Amino acid sequence: MARYREGLPQLGDELFLTDGGMETVMIFHEQIDLPHFAAIDLMRTNAGREKIRAYYVRYAAIAARYKRGFILESPTWRASMDWGAKLGCDKAELEALNKDAIALLADLRDVFPPQKPMVISGCIGPRGDGYDPGAIMSIKEAEAYHGFQAGIFATTQADMITGMTITNTPEAIGVARAASQAGMPVVISFTVETDGKLPTGQALGEAIMETDFESATAPAYYMINCAHPTHFSRVLEEDGPWLKRLKGLRANASKCSHAELDEAEVLDDGDPLELGRENAELRRLLPGLTVLGGCCGTDHRHVEAIAKAAA
């Protein structure tokens, strides 16, 4: 059902942009109360869907202005079974919300025909918290759990799946296997702490190599998200074949640790221009980085600064 499989980021060296921190934009800029930090809740009302639509249009316009590809990352980060239960969704409603989220993006792509590839990614978030691995599932448990969303996305116009803010390798492997089983290209994006390591303490390079090995190299590529460039830039100066598997960054605006961000009551949106320069510098360090966007605290200003600096 997908339309842009020939234009996926892993198939070339074209620069793709994506969006910023949807949840922090909705909470702090739009003053919307998102239960459990779940943007999928907005898909339950017409007003909420319009907010999401307007959000993506702004970023798509930036990609068009700079003549870059664009990844429409679905608002389904917390649309798995456990998070759905917390939102009061039964399985049928949750399945419908996941499908509706992709349909909204497909409609957006139809209404605004892109000059460059516009790819739809079905976003899968961690079963638990994006900062804390908590109780770590086995690989089989993770594959079964995330198979729910992966199977849904395979029936939609999603072009690929992205496992976002993944904190541990068993869950990363489970997401990769679930997507592969569903016949979908998959990307794994790891969360790292201020030391550049996963919240479990595992080195990023080790996590990528282990995930590749245990999933038969299912991920098309890897990303880092939910961390500031100062947290992981020194890790990217290391040597190793795993660096060639790293293709994307979605950095936080703030230099604060995850623990500090958890306690913060005021949004730290950092310096958009500085974040743009830091992304450009990381691209010079690793030319294979061709997917750039933002995470917590970032908005259209940060993504535009990244686009401008990358140009």
N, C-alpha and C positions, 0 to 999 in steps of 0.2 A: 504493500500500500504506500510505501514511502516514495518520495519524488526525487530526492537529492542524494541518493546513495553514491552517485558518481562524484559528488562534490564534498565528501566528508573530509574533515581536517587532516586525517591520517594519510590521505591519498596524495598529498602534495605539500608544498612549502608556502602556500598562501596564508597570509595573516588573517585570523579570525578574531573578532571581538565578541564578547558576550556581555551580560548585564552586570549589575552591582549587587549590593546586599538588599534583596527584595524585602526581607522581613524588617530590617532596621529602617528602611525607607518608609514602609507602611506604618510602622509604630511611631517613629520619631518625626518624620516629615508630614505624613498624612494624618497623624493622630488617630490611628485605628488600633483598637485593642485586638491583637491576634492571640487567641487562646493557645497556649502551649507553643507559641512562636510559629504557628502553623499557617502559612499563606494559603493552603488548600481550603481553609475555612471560608475564604473570600469567594470561592467558586459556588457557594451555596445560595448566593443572592445575585440578582441582576446588578445591583449597585457595586457589589464586590467584584464581579466579573469585569465591569467597566473600569474599575480601578486597576485591575491587572492588565487589561488591554492597553490603557493609557500609559502604564508603566513601560511595557515592551515597545510601544510605538516610539517613545522618546529615545530608547537605545538603538532601535533599528534605524532611526534617522541619523544617528551619529555614524553608524556603520556605513550608511549610504553616502554621507557627506565625505567620508574619508576613503570611500571605495574599497571597503573591506568586507570579507565574508562575515556572517553573523550566526551565532548559535543561540537559538531560542530555547533556554533551559526552563523546563516546565515547573510550575509552582507546586510540585508534588513531593518535596523533600520530606515532609512529615505527613505522607498519605499512605503509610503502610498500616498493617492491621492493628498493632499496639497503639499507635498514635491516633488512628481512627477511632478506636474504642474510647480514648480519652476525650475525643471531640464529640462523642455520642453518635458516631456513625456505625451502622451495621455494615456487613460485608457488601451488600448490594449497593448501598449508597456510596460506599468508598470506591467500589469499582466504577460506578457512574462518574464520580468526581474525577478520578484519574483519566477516564476517557474524555470527559468534557474539557479538562485542562489541555490535553493534546489537540482536541478539536478547535479550541480557541486559538491556539498557535497556528494551526493549519489554515484557519480562516484569515488570520492576520497575514500570513505569507501569500495567500491568494489575493487579498485586497491591495497589498503593497508589493507588487512583483519586484524581487531584488535584482540589482545589477550584478551582484556577486552571489555565490551560494548562501542560502539561508537555511540552516540545518535545524531540525527540531530534535531536541534531546529529552528523553524521559528521565527525570531526576529521581534517583533513589537515595534516601538519606539513611543514616544508621538507625538500627532498632532502638538504641538508647540515645544518650547525649552525644552531641558532636564534639564536645570537649573532653569527656571522660569515658573511657571504654567500659567502665562498670563491669557487669557480668558478661564475660566474653563467651559467645556461642561457639559450638564446634563448627567446622566447615559445613558439615551436612545440615546442621540446624540453620545456619545462615543461608545456605542454598535454598532450603525449603521455605524459609520465612520470606526471603526477597523474591522468590519465584512468583509470589502473588502479583507484585507490580510488574515484574519482567514479562509475565505472561499477558498481562493486560496491554502493556505497551506494544507487544508484538502484533496485536490486532488493530492498532491505530496507525496514523500517519507519522508516528515517531520514526526518525531515521536511525537513532542510536539511543543508548542508555548511558547515563553517567552516575556512578556511585559517588556521592558527594560527602565531604567531611567524614571520611572513613578513618576510624581511630586504631584499627588493629587488623592484622593480616588474615585471621580466619574469616572475618566478615568480608574483607576485600575479596578473598578467594570465593566465598559463597556467592557474592554478587556477580562476580565474573562468570562463575559456572552457571548461575541461574540465567543470566543474559544469553550465554552461549547456547544453553539448552533451548531457549526461546527463539534462537536464530537471529539475535540482535547484536550488532557491534556494540562493544562496551568500553567505557573509559573509567578508570579508578582514580579518584582524587583524594589524597590523604591529607588529614589534618596533622600539623606538626606544632610542637611547643617552641618556646623561646630558644631552646638549644638545637632546634632543627630536627629533633627526633619525634617519632610518634608518641602519643600520650602513654603508650605502654613502655616507653623507653627504648624501643627498637630503632635502629638507625634506618633512615629513609631508604638508602640503597639496598639494605638487607630486605626490607619489606617489599620493595619492588621485585627483587630477584626471587624471593620466596613465592610471591603471588604469581609471577610468571611460571615458575616451576610447577606449582600445585594446580594451576588452572590451564596447563598446556598452552601458555602464552596467549590466553584468551583476550586480555585487554589490548585494544588497538594502541593505546598510549596511556600515560599517567599524568596526573596533575597534582599541584599543591594548592590547597585553599584554606581559608580561615587562619592565616598567619601573616604577619607583616614581613616584607622582604628582609629586614634586618635580622629576623629570626632564623632564616634559612639560607641567606646568600653565601655564607662561608661553606655550607655543605655542598653547594653547587660548584665550588672551586675544587672539589675533590676530583680524583680520577677514577674512572670505572665505566664499564660498558652500560651500566644501568642509566647513566646520564642521557644516553641516546633514546631512552624510553620515555623521558620526561618532556612533555610537549606543551603543557599549559600551566598557567598561574591565575589564581583568583585571590589576590592578596587583601588582607584587612587594611582599613584606613589607619587604625590605631596601632601603636607600638606596644600597647599593654599586653600582658599575659592573659590567657584565658580565664584564670582565677580573678584577675582584676576586672576583666570585662564582665564577668558574671555578677560582680558586686556593683558595677557602675550604674548610676541612675540617670546620668546625662550622656548623650551620644558624643563619642570622640570621633570626629570625622577627619582628623589628621590634616595633612596638607596635600590637596589633589595634585598640584604641580610637582611636588617632591615625589609622590607616589608614581607619577608618570615617568619622571627621570629614572627612578629606581627600576621600574619595569624595563625601560629602554636599556639600562646598563646590564641587566640580567640577560636580555636578548643578545647583547654583544658578547657576553660570557658564554651563552648557550644559544647559538643561532637557530637551533631546532625548536625553540619556544615560539610557537605560532598561534597559541590560543591565549588571549589575555582578557581579563575582566576583573571584577571586584568581588569582595565578600563583605563581612560585617563592617558597617559604618560607611561604606562607599555608595555613591549615587552617580548620576549622569555626569557630574563634574569630573569625578575621578576617571571614569571610563573615557571621556573626551580627552582628558589630559594624557592618558595612556596612549590613545590613538594618535594624538598629535606628536608625542615624544617618539613613538615607534616609527612615525613617518620620516 
